[in-house]
Amino acid sequence: MEILIRDANKEEAQVIIAFQEKMAMETEGMVLDHNTISMGVNAVFDDPGKGKYYVAEKGGGIIASLLITFEWSDWRNSWVWWFQSVYVLPGERRNGVFRQMYEYIRDLAGSSGAAGLRLYVEKDNNRAMRTYEAMGMNGDHYRMYEWLS
């Protein structure tokens, strides 16, 4: 069955919220506050400057979603697109869904003049790291540090 990659719409926010809650539990054993994640996802739909959601659809149902956010690079005088909040339903993993989403986003970024694509991954998510490396991405250049409240 064919997979369609497309822009998400606000009516699909509840699906994306549920995906984010599942991802947080799977990857970090974290329970997200439902009201906070709901407001956060809807904020993206309300303000395109915050980012843009994309979904993968198969058989009329959403099987994956991701968020693209934008970082200005003064070194490159261009935007760098960040993959965030990537989630693929467990039964659809290892079937090339993320690869199709990645290629779709890579083509959009390239045609828009973006300097490149980046993502971060939870440090123990080896399966995801192998997937990203298989697509030609690497984690050799930077380590990420953070402060979160």
Buried (B, 14 or more C-beta within 10 A) or exposed (E): EEBEBEEBEEEBBEBBBBBBBBBBEEBEEEEBEEEEBBEBBBEBBEEEEEBBBBBBBBEEEBBBBBBBBBEEEEEEEBBBBBBBBBBBBEEBBEEEBBEBBBEBBBEBBEEEEBBBBBBEBEEEBEEBBEBBEEEEBEBEEEEEEEEEE
